[in-house]
């Protein structure tokens, strides 16, 4: 991954995962990569990977099933025009 030095890595990784959720790469109910998987894929530290998963949960984009993993939340439908 090409990191931008002026933006904290956790924010960049959060934006990447948020985009993957928004574009359907990770649909609702899908298990997200674990902190170890994120670390291996992107080279971030374990602390950074765990923070990103926590921030996704805080934002309501994901939820944790203890002992199983972190999953994409069911997103509310956009209002029809």
PERA-V985507 format. One record per residue. N is the residue number from 1. RES is the residue in one small letter. D_FIRST is the distance of its C-alpha to the first C-alpha in whole Angstrom. Layout:
# PERA-V985507
N & RES & D_FIRST
N & RES & D_FIRST
This chain:
# PERA-V985507
1 & x & 0
2 & x & 4
3 & x & 6
4 & x & 10
5 & x & 12
6 & x & 15
7 & x & 13
8 & x & 13
9 & x & 10
10 & x & 13
11 & x & 13
12 & x & 10
13 & x & 9
14 & x & 13
15 & x & 13
16 & x & 10
17 & x & 13
18 & x & 16
19 & x & 15
20 & x & 15
21 & x & 18
22 & x & 19
23 & x & 19
24 & x & 20
25 & x & 17
26 & x & 19
27 & x & 22
28 & x & 25
29 & x & 26
30 & x & 23
31 & x & 21
32 & x & 18
33 & x & 16
34 & x & 17
35 & x & 16
36 & x & 16
37 & x & 14
38 & x & 11
39 & x & 11
40 & x & 11
41 & x & 8
42 & x & 6
43 & x & 8
44 & x & 10
45 & x & 14
46 & x & 16
47 & x & 18
48 & x & 15
49 & x & 14
50 & x & 18
51 & x & 18
52 & x & 16
53 & x & 18
54 & x & 21
55 & x & 20
56 & x & 20
57 & x & 23
58 & x & 25
59 & x & 24
60 & x & 25
61 & x & 22
62 & x & 23
63 & x & 25
64 & x & 26
65 & x & 28
66 & x & 29
67 & x & 29
68 & x & 27
69 & x & 24
70 & x & 22
71 & x & 23
72 & x & 22
73 & x & 26
74 & x & 28
75 & x & 27
76 & x & 30
77 & x & 31
78 & x & 31
79 & x & 35
80 & x & 36
81 & x & 38
